[in-house]
Amino acid sequence: MKKTFLILGAVVIFMASFSKADLEKEKVVTATATTSSHAFYQISAGEKLINKSDCLGCHNKTNKIIGPAYVEVAKKYPNNEKNINYLADKIIKGGTGVWGTMPMTAHSTLKKEDAKLMAKYILSLKK
């Protein structure tokens, strides 16, 4: 019985030594090694905020879901400070009528600066 607990304890300690941080480091090293001849892809602050929010439930980068695709929004609005502020306000206040009758949910707890980062990212997708 003591041997069983000893072996079980050793297995648990062994498994715990492979932490998530170690696995993430390994992924970064592998990604860096495989992309050394390619451009390194870095996610913008606006894209990170979008990925953490509920935006992806209604929007997609390239395809219309409930709301328009981000690339469609980028096509419609030139990338300037006026449109960044306009879209940031739309993100915070929500709205309806611009892309159809389905209302966009308000995100009133979102900071204006975060909404502006999200809008900048969306407008940067214009091709």
N, C-alpha and C positions, 0 to 999 in steps of 0.2 A: 504494500500500500504506500509506503514511504517513497519507494522507487517511482511509482506512478505519479505522485505529486511532484517529485523532483524532476522527472522528465517533462511533465506537463508545464511546470514552471519555467524550465529551460526553453521550451518551445514558445511560450508566451513572450519571454524576454527576447528571444531571437526574432520573432515576428514584429515586436514593438520597435526593434532597432531599424526597421525599414519604414521610417516615418514618411509622411506625405511630403515634407520639405525636401528630403533626399530624392524622392521620385521626381519632384518638380525640377530640382537642380539637374537631374539626369536628362529630363526632357529638354531643358534649355541647352545643355551641352550638345545633345543629339541634334536639336534643331539648328544650332549654330554651326555644327560640323557639316550638316547636310546642305545648309544654305550659304556656305561661305562663298560660293561663286555666284550667288543670287542676291538680289536686294533684300535687306532685312525688313520684314513687315512689322510695323508698330501701330498699335491701336491708339487712336486719338482719345483725348479726355471726353469729348462729346459722344463718341461711339461707346465708350465704357459706361457712361451715364445711361445711354439708351439701352444697352444690354442689361443693366441692372434694374431698369424700370419696367412698367407694364406696356411700353410702346410696341413691343414685338407681338403683342396679342392682336393688334389691329394693323400694323405696318410691317413691311418687309423692305429690304434694300432695293430689290429689283422687281418684285411682283406685288400687285394690288391684292390686299386681303380684304379687310373691311374699309380701311382708309387707303389713301394713295401710297404707291411705292415711293421711297425716298428719292430715287432718281427722277421720278415724275415731278416731285416738288422742286427739285433742283433745276429741272428744265423750265419750270414756270416762273421762278423768281431768280433774278440776277443776284449774284453774291456781293451784296453791299451792306453797309451798316443799317440802312433803313429796313431792308428785308430781314436782316438778322433780328432786329428789335421786334418787327412785326410778327415773325414766326415764334420768337420767344414768348411774346404776349399770348399768341394762339395756344402754345403749349401749356402755359400757366392757366389761362382763362377758359380754354376749350372753345367750341364754336360749331357752327353748322352753315351750310349753304355754299361754301367755296368749292368743295369736292363732291357735293351731292347732299342728300337729305339726312344722312346718318350723322348724328352729332358726335363731335370729338369730346371725350371726357376731359374735364378740367383737372389740372395738376397743381392745385393751389398751394401745396406745401413745398413745391419746387422753388429753389432760389432763382432769381432772375439771371444771375451769372451762369448757373448750371444750364438753364434753358437756352441761354445764348450760345454756350458751348455745343449744345445739341443741335441748334439751328445752324451754326457754322459748319459742323460736320455734315449735316444733310446737304447744305448748299455746296459743299466741296465735292459732292458726287457728280456734279454737272460734267458731262463729257463734251 
